[in-house]
Amino acid sequence: MVEQSHSPPDGVVTADRSERAVAADQKATAASLTPPMGRRNPHLPIRGRDLVLKELSGALAGSGPRVHVLHGLSGSGKSAIALELVQRALAAGVTTWWAKADDEPSLVEHMRALLRRVGVSDVEMLSGHPADHLWLALANVTTRWLLVIDNADDPALLAAGTGPLADGRGWVRPYQGSNGMVLIMSRSSDPSGWGHWCVRHKVDMLDEADAVAVLRDHVGVDDDDPQDARRLVDRLGRLPLALRLAGAYLSQARDTAWPDPAVPSTFRGYLDAVDAGRVALRDPDLVRPGQQFVDRAWDMSLDLLRRREPPLTITLLRLAAHLAPAPMPCPDVLNATCLNLTGLPGTTNQQLGRAAAALRDLGLIDLLSSDGRASLALHPLVRDAAERELPAEPGDLAVLTTLVRRSATVTGVTPDDISSWPAWQSVTPHALHMITMLLRNPGQPAQVVEDACYAANFAARSMHARGLYLAADAELQRIQRLATRDLGERNGETLRALHYQAVVHHARGRYREALDAYEKVYAARHEVFGPDDVETIRSRHYRALVWHELGRHAEAQAEYEAVLADRIRVRGPDDRHTLATRHNLARLKQDTGRLAAAEADYRAILDAQQRTMGPDYRHTLATRHNLALCLHAQNRLAEAQAEYDEVYHVERRLLGDEHPDTLAIRANLAVLAEARGHVAQARRERDSVFEAQCRVLGVDHPETRATRQGLVHRGTRPGPL
C-alpha cells in the first residue's frame, strides 16, 4: 500500500526525476565502508606504538588471534594506530572495511553494507541471523581482509541481540581462519564486556620521550629547551590529542613575520601561560578522563584564533560544537547560502573554507571526504571543550535550525528516492539533535520550532523508509511532544508528526491504532486547511489504505475514487501522488478478484512511473512487485517469476537483505517456488524469511504470520509517506 507522497517545502519546486533516474543507475545506499585515510598524515610518524603495531601486523599477516580491541581514553591515539595498520594492510593488498558503531542504527547500516560487500548469496541467506550470514560469507572469503570497527564504546551493541558478546554469536565472534582480522576501537576497558577470545590492547598515555617527539613533530622545529618540552608534555598528560593541539598552536604562532608578544611561541611560553592562569585548569573530577589535558591546549588554541583569525572562524567552531556529535555535511548543511539566511549575511563559501582550514590547521577539526561527500568532524574531547567554552549564543538555535531546515537534502529531495538515502543519513543526526536542543530550551520563536520539526519529521520519515520502524517511532514521539508543547495540537507540523507515526503503526501491522490516528489527523486538517489541501487529501488516502487492509473494500474504493478525482484536479494525472492512488485502486481490484483489470492498470501505471520517476524508484518497484503478484494469482508462474526476480535483485541491491520490502518479495518467491514444485527449497527459504521477519517486524506482524502460514504477501506498505 504505497502512498507515493512528499510535499515539498513552501516555495520549492521538485523537479521531474525522469531525466536523472531513467538515464543513470541510482547510487548504492549503503553506509560507506571506506577507511578515513584523510585523517592520517603520512608526514607525521606514529610514536610510541611500535609494540602494539608489531602485534597487530603479525595478526594481520595470519599469525595468532584474529580479534583485537584497542581500548583507552578519547584522544589517546586509538584511531592513529588503526589507520597505520590500515595503511599497511592496503599496501599489502588486503581488502579493508571501516565500520562505525556510534549507535545501533549506525552499526546495523554498516553491517548491512558489509553483507552486501561480501556478496551474501541467496543460498547463504537461507539461515537466520544476519550475523550468521556475515560470518558464513567471511569464512568463504579466500583473499585477505581486515574489518575495523570504530567507536564501539558499548560492546553489547556488537552482540546484535544474541546475548553477551562473549558468547560469540553477534557481529563480532571468534574467528579461526587465517585470512581475516577484526580490529575494534573502544573506550570500554571492562574485561567482562569482551570475550576471552578478544585480545585487548590498552592504549595508554605516551611515555615522556615519545610525547616530546610527538609535540616536536607538530611544531615542526627542534630549537626549544628539552627540559621545557618535557615539562610541557607532562603538564598535558602526554595525551596525543592534547599534544597535537599544543603543537599545532605553536606552529601557527611561529608562522608569522609579525610575532605578537602576547602569543606564546615557545614551549616555555606556552607552559608559562598555563602557570599564569591564562589557561583555565578545570577540576578533572568534573570532566571525562583526558579532558583536562585537552582543555589546557584548547584554551591556548582558542586565544590564538581570536587574535589571528576573522570572527567567522570562532562562529563556525561554536556552531559545529552545538550540532549533533556526528560529521557535519559541509556543502549540504554548512554553506554560505544558508548562513546568509541567518545572522551571518555576506558570508561566502571561500570565507567558510578559510575558516575551516584555520580550524583544521590548529588540529581542532578534521575535514573528511567519503564517497564524494565532504564533512567536518570534531573529536569528542574537542567538542566537549568547545560546547562548554563557546556556549550557544541567543540566536544560535535559530541559526542551526535554519542550516538544517534549508539544507539541500531537506529542501530538495524526498526519502522516497533511494539514491538520496546517504544524504539523509548524514543530515538525520543533526535534524533530530535540534529537537533535543529545543526540548531543553523552551520559549523559542514559533518559526524556529516549526522549521526544526519540519526537518526532523522528514528525517524520521527517511528512517522509516530505510526500514528502521522502531527508531522512527521513537523520534516521532519526541517531535510530536515538542510540536504540541510549542506550536499546539492543530499546527501543521504537529499533525505531520502524528500522521507519520500513524504510518509507522500501519507499516508495523497495527491497523487499528493507525486508523484512529489517521481519523484524528484528517479531521484536524479538514478543519484547519480545508478539503482541497494536499495534506487533507493525503489523510483521506491513508484512511482508505487502512480500510483496504481491514477488508472494508466498498468504503476503500469509494474513498480511493474520490481522492483520485481530487488529485487529478489538484496535482495532475501523472503526478506521483495521483499514480499512488491509481496503484491502490488496482490493488483493490486484485484483492477482490478482478485480476485482468488489475493487471492492465498496473501496466499503465508502471509505464507512467518509469517515465516520470525512473525504474529504481520505490513506487515503481512496488508496482512491479504487485504486477508479479497479479501474474502469480493468474497462475502465470513463469512470467511472475521473471518479474519477481527483477524486483528482488534491485531491492536487494538498493535496500538490503533485511529491509521489509525485500523480505516480502523473498516470501513471495518462496511461495512461487513451492507452486513450481521446488518444495524443499521453498520451505528453507520460507523459514529463513520467517526468522528475519520475526526480528525486523515482530512475530505478530501480518506479513510474518503470512510467511509462517505459507501465504502470498501483497507486499506493499505505506513506505513513502
N, C-alpha and C positions, 0 to 999 in steps of 0.2 A: 504494500500500500504506500507507494512512494508519492509524496507530495512534493512536487518539484518547485519549491518556493524559496525565495530570498528577496526581501525588499531592500533595494539599495538605499544608502543614506540620502537624506534630503539634498537635492541639487546634484546628485551623482548619477550619471547615465552609464549603465553597464553595457559594454559592447557585446555584440553578437560574437560568439566564440568560434563560429564555423571556420573562418579562415585559419585560426590558430590550431583548433582542435582537430580538424579534419586533415590539415596539411602535415601535421607532425605528431609523433607519439608524445603522450604526456610523460613527464618525468616520473621516475620511481619515487614513491612517497616514503621510503624507509628513512629512519634516522641515519645520520651519517656515521660510518664506522672508520672514517679516515683519521689516522693519528694526527694530533695537532702539532705538527713538526715546526710550525712557525713560532712556537713557544721556546724552541731550543736554539740557543745562539751558538753556532759552531765555532765562533772565535773565543768563547769563554770555556775553558776546560772545567769539567766537573771535579770537585776537590773532596778528598776525604771519604770517598765511597768506593775505593778500589776493591775492598774485600767483598762487599755485597754484590758489586758488579761482576766480580770473578765468579761468585757462586751462581748468580743468575745467568751469566753467559754459559757456564757449564751446563746448567739445566736446559738452556735453550739448545745447546749442542746435542742434547739427548741423554745426558747422564744425571742420575739422581732423581729426587722427587719432582713432580710435574706441576704442583700448585703452590704458589708462593704469595705471601702477603707482606707488603711494605706498610708498617704502621708507625705513626708518630704524629707530632703536633702539626697543625696547619703551618705552612711556611718552613717546614724542616727539610724540604727538598725531595719529597717522595716523587713528585712529578718529574723532576730533573733526572732522577735515577731511571725512572720508567722510560723517559724519552731517549736517554742514552742507550738503553737496551733496545728500544725500538729502532734507533738508527743503526745499531749493529745488526739487528735482525733483517732490516730492509737491505742493507749492504750485502748480506749473505743470501738474499733471495727468499727470505722467509715471509710467507703471507701473514700480514699483521692486521688485526682489527682492534679498534679502541672503542669501548662501550662506556656509557655513563650510568651510574647507579645513584644519582642525586635523590631520587624518589622512585616509588613503584612504577608510575606511568612511564617515566624516562627509561628505567631498566627494561620494562616489558617491550617498549618500542625498539630499543636497541637489540634486544634478544630476537625479536621478530625479524628485524633486518638481518641479523646473523643467520637465522634459519633460512631465509631466502638466499643469502650469500653462499651458504654451503650446499645449496641445491637439494633440499629435502624433497625426495621423490614421492609420488603417490603411494608406492609400496611401503616406503619408510614411514608414511603418515598413518599407517593402519593401526598403530597402537597409541595409547592415551596421552600422557602429559607432554606439553611442548618441550620441556627439558629433556625428556626421554628422546624425542625426535632429534634434538640438537646433538646429544652425545652419541646417538647411533650414527648420525652423519659425520661427526668429528672423528669417530673411531675409524671411519672408512676413508678419511682424507689421507692420501698417500704422500702428499708433499708436506713440508714442514710449516707449522703455523704457530702464531703467538696471539693470544687473546689477552688484552689489557682491560681491566675494569676499574674505572676511576670513581672516586668519591663514594666508596662502599662503606660509609660510616655506620650503617645499620646492617650487620651481617645477616640478620633474619630475612631481609629482602631477597638475598641470594638463594634462600631456601625455596622460594617460589611456592609457599604454602604447603610444602610436603612434610613439614615437621622441622626439627632442629637442623641447621645447616650441617652439623657434624654427621648426620645420618647419611649424607652423600647422595641425596636424591633430587637436589634442586638444580639451579642454573650452574652452580659450581659443584663438582664432585670429584672423587679420586679418579685419577687417570693413569692407566698402566702402560699406555703406548709410549713410543719414543719420538713421535713426530711432532707432538704439540706441547704447549706450555700455557698455563694461565698465571697472570700476574695481577694481583689485586692491590689497590691503594685504599687505605682506611685510616681514620683517626682512632678506631677502636683497638685498644691493646688488651682487652679482656680475653684471655686464652679460652674461656668457656664458650665464647661466641664462635670460635673457629674449630674445625675438625682437627684431629691429631694428624691427619694427612696433609694439612696445610703447614708449610714451612714459614714461620713468622720471622721477619727481619725488622728489628726496631731501628727506625731512622732517627737517631738522636742528634743533639747539638754537635757541631763540628768541634774537633779539638782546636787548641789555640792557633797552632801553626797553619792549619788548613783554613781556619776562619780568617786569619790575616791575609792569606793568599787570595781568598775569595774577595775580600774587601779591595785589595790592590787590583785584582782583575777588573773590577767595575770602575775603579777610579781611573785606571789607565796609565798611571805613572808610579814610580817607586822612589820618591825623593823625601819621604817623611821619616821621622824618627821611628825605629822599630818598636821602641818602648811605648810610644804614643799609640801605635797601631794595636799593640797587644792590649793596652788599657781600653781602647775603644771597642774592640771586638768583645772583650769581657763584659763591658757595660751593655752591649747589645745582645748579650746572652748567647753569642755565637750561633744565632738562628739565621740560616741562609737568607730568608726573605728580608729580615732586618738589615743584614749586611748588604744585600743588593740595593735596598733603598738608600742606605747611607752612602754607598759607593757611587750610585747614580747622582745623588745630590752633590757630592764633592766634585764629580766630573763636570757637572753643569756649572758649579760655582767657579771652577777654574777656566772654563771655556769662554772667556771674555777678555777684551782688550782694556776694559774699564772696570777693574775689580771694585766691589763695594766693601768697604771696611766692616760693615755690619753683617756681611755674609761670610761665615767661616769657610775657608777653602783648604784647611789642613786638618789632619786627624786631631791635633791638639785643640785647634779652634772649635772643631765640632764637639769634642768632649767637654771643653770649657763651657760651651753653650748649654750643654746638658747640666753641668755642675752649677752654672749660674742661674738656673731656673728658667732659662728661655725655652726649655723643652719641659713640658709638664710630665713628671714621673707619677703615673697613676697607681693607685693601690692594686697590686697584682691579684688580690683576692676578689676584686670586683670585675675582672675581665677574664676571658678564657685563656688557658695556658698559651704562652707565647705572645700574647697581645701586648704586654708591657714593653717587650723588646721592639716590636714594630712601632709602637707609639712614639718611642724616642726618635727613631728615624723619620717617622711620619711628620712630626711637628716641624722638623728642620726642612723637609721637602716642601711642606705647605708654605712655610715662610719664604722659601726661595721662589715658589710660584707667584706669590703675592708681590714680590719685589720685581720679578723679571717678566712675567707673562701678562697678557691682557686679561681683564676680568672674566672673559668668556671661559678661560681655562678652569678657573675655580668653579664657575657656574656649571660647566659640563661635569666636573667631578662630583659636585653636590647632587646634581640631578641623577647621575648614574648610581650614586650610593642609595638613593631613595626609590629606585625601581626595584624589581624583583632580583633576588640573588641568582641571576641566570644571565648568560650572554645577551647583550642588547643588540638587536639587528640594526646596524648603523644606517644604511640607506632607507630602510623602511620606517622604523620608529624615530630614529635620530637623524633629522635632516633640516636644512635651513628653511625650507618651505613651511614645515610645521612650527619651527621656532619663531618664525616671523608672524605666526598667528597668535603667539603668546606675548609675554612681556619682553621679548628679545628681538624687536624689529631691527632690520638692517643686517642681520646675521647672514653670512654667505657660507656655502659649503667649503670654500677654501679656508675661511676662518675656523670652521669646525675642524677641518683636517689639521690645521696648525695646532689648535688647542689639544687635539687628541695626540698628536705627535709629541708635544711637550710633556703630556702626562705619561706617555709611553717611555720617553727618554729618561724620566725620573723613576721608572720602574713601578709606577702606580697603577697602570692598566696594561692589559695585553690587547693588541689588535689582532684578531683571529680571522681566518678565512677558511670556510669549509664548503665544498661543492659550489663554489662561486658566490657564496653568501658571506659578506663581511660582518663582523660583530665586535663589540667592545666588551671586555670582561675584567672584573676586579677580583683580585684574590680575596677570599673570605675575611682575612685579618685586615687587609686594607679597607675593605668595605665597612667592617665594624668601626674602624677608626674614622673613616670619612662620615659615616652616618652619625657618629657621636659628636665629632668636632665640627662638622658642617651641617648643623640641624636644618631641617626644611624651613625655608622662609615662608611668609604668609601666602604668597602666590604660587608656591611650588606645586601644590596638589593640582591646581588648575593647569599649570604648565605641563606636568606629567600626564594628566588625563588627556589634554589636547594632543600631546605627542602620540599617545596610543590610539586615541579615537580617530585622529586624522592620518594614521599610518596608511601606507598604500594597501596593506593587506586588509585592514578593516573597512576601508572606503571602497576598494576596487575589486575584491574577489569574494566569492562565496565558498563556504566549506563544501558545497555540493561538488565543486570542481576538485577532483582528486589531486590534480597537479599542484594545487595551492596548499596542500597539507603541510609540506615542510615550512612554508612561510607562517602558517597558523601555529605550528609547533613552536616557532621562535617567538611569536607575539603573545601567545596564550599566557605564559607565566606573568608577564607584565600587565596584561589586561586584568587578570584575576588579582594581582597584587594591589591594584588600585581599589578594588572592593575592600580588601583588608585595611588599607590606609583610611578609607572613608568611613568604614565601620568604627575605627578607632578615633576618628576626628569628626564628630557630628557638627552640624551648623554650617556646612559648606554651601556655596550657591547652588541653586537647583540645577542650573545648566551643567555644572561640573559633575554632579551626581548622575544626571541623565546621560552625559557623554560616557562616563565610566561604565554605567550599566549597559549601554548600547554595545560598547566594545566587549565587555565581559559576557554578555548574552551570546554574542556570536562566537566568542572563544569557547564557551561551554558547548555551543552547538557543534563546533568543529570536533570537540572531544567525543560527542555523541556520534558524529558521522564516522569517526575512526573506531567506533565500537566500544568506547570507554563509558558505558552507561552509568555505572555507579559513581564514578568520579564526576561525570557531568551533572548527575542529580544532586550531588553534594554541593557543587559550585552554584547551581541554580537556586538552591535553597538560600545560600548566602546572598546572592544577588537580589532575590525576592525580599529578604529581610531588610537589606539596605534601601531598596526602592520603596518599599512600603513605609519605612520609617521617615524617609526624607522627601519622598515625592507623592505618597498617597496611594491608596489601593487602586485608583482608577487611572493612574498615569500610564502612558503607552509602554514604558519600559517595565513597569511592574507587571502589566498584563503580558508582555512578551516573555518575561521570565516564567510566569505561571503557565503560559502556553507551551513553552519549550519543556518545562517539567512534565506537563501532560504528555508530550510526545515521547519523552523518555519512559514514562509509565507504559505508554502504548507499545513501545518497542520491547519492553520487558514483559509484555503479555498481561499487564494489569489493566484490563479494558474498562472496568467499572470506575476505577479511580481516574483514568484518563477521561472518560466521558463526563464525569462530574466537573472536572476542571475545564474541559472544552466548553461545556454549557455555561459555566460561570464567566469565562473569558468572552464568549460570544455575546452574552447579554450585556456585559460592560462595554465592549467595543461597539455594539449596535447603538447603544445609548449615547456614548461619548463621541464616536467618529461617524456614525451614520451607516446605512445599509450598503452603500456603494464603496466604502473604504476597502482597500485591498486587504487590510488585516481582518476586517469583519468577514469578508468573503473567505479568507483563509480559514477562519474559525469554523465557518459552515462546512467547508470542505473536510476538515478533520473530524467534525462531528459525524459527517456521513461515513467517513472511514471506520469509525468505531461501530456505528450501526451495521455496517457491512460485516465487520468481524463478528458481531453478536448475532448475525443471521436475520437482522431486521431489513431484509432486502428491498421491500417496497419503499420504506422510508428512505433508505440509502439511495435508491435510484431516483426518486423524486428530488432529493436534495442535490445529488450529482448533476442532474439535468438543469436545475435552477442555477447552480454555481457555474456550470459550463456556459450558460447563456450570459451570465454576468461577466465572466472572464473574457469571453469573446468581445463583449461590448467595451469593457474597460481596458483590456490588455491586447486584444487582437487574437486571431486564430492560431498563429504559430508561436505565441509566447510559451515558454516552458511551463508556466503555471496552468495555462489553458490545456496544454498537452498532458499535464499530470491528471487533470480531471477527466479528459478523454480516456487516458490509460486506465483509470479506476472504473470508469463505466464499462470498458472492455473486460476488466477483471470480473465485474458483476455478471456480465453475460456468460463468462466462462464458468463462474461458480454456480450459475443457475442452468447450466447445460446447453447454452446456445453457443456451441463451440465454433461452428463455421463463421458466425457473425463476429465472435471474439477474435478469431484468427485474422479476419480481414481488417478489423480495427487495429490490431496490434501492428500489422504490416504497414498500414498507412501512418500510424503514429511513429513507428520506427523510422520510416523514411524522413519524416519531418524532423525528428530528433537528431538523426545522423547529419542532416543538412544544417541544422542550426546550433547544435551543441557538440557534435563530434561523436565518434564511435566508442570512446572510452569513458564518456560521461556517466555518472552513476545512474541517472534516469534512463539513459539509453540501454545500459546493461540490465536494468530492472525489466524494461520492456522485452528485451531479448530473452531473458530468463522466463518471463511469463508466456512468451510465444512458444518456448520449448515445452513448458508445462501443458500448453494447449495442444500441441502436437502429440505429446505423451498421452494426454487424455483421449485423443482420437486413435490411439494405438499405432501411430506412425512413428515407430520406435527408432528407426534409423535416422529419420530427419530430426527427431527430438535429441538423439544422441549427439549429432553434429552441432546442434545449437547449444546444448548444454556444455559440450566440450569447449566451444569457443568462449563462452562466457566464463567458464571456470578458470581457464588459463589466464584470461585478462584479470579477473578478480583476484586470483591468487598472486599475480604479479603486482597488482596495484594496492590491494587491501591487506594481503597476508593470509596465511592459512587459517587463522582462528578468528577472523572477522565474522560477525554473524551472517553477513551475506554469503561469504564463501562457504561457511558451514551449511547453509540452507541448500546451496546448489550441490554440494557433496552428498547431502542426504538424498536429494532427488536423483542424482546419478546412481546411488546405491539401489534405490527402488527400481530404476530403469534396468540396471544390470540384472536384478533378480527376474524382472519380466522377460529379459532376453536369455534366461537360462543359466546365468552365472551366479548360482545361488551361494556358494561358499564365499566367493569374492565379495558379493553384495553384503553378506552378513558381517564379514570382517570390517568392511568399510562403515557399515551402519553402527557397529559397536564403537568404532573409533570416533565417529562423529558424535555419537551419544555422549561419550566421555567428555569430549571437548565442549559440547553444549551445556553439560552439567556445570562445568567450570565457568563458562563465559556467560550463559544465560540463566542458569539455575535449573534444578531438576523439575520444577513445576511449570516452566515456560511452555506455552503451547507448541513451539517448534521442537523442544526437547521431547515432549510427550509424543508428538507425531513421529519423531525418529524412532523412539522406543517401540511404537506400535507398527512401524513399517509403512507409514502413510506418506503420501506425497505432500510436500510443502507448497503453499502458494508462493512462498519465497520473497515476498515484498514486505516492506515495513516503512514507517514514516521517514526513516533515514534523513534525507534532505528535509529541512524543517520549513 
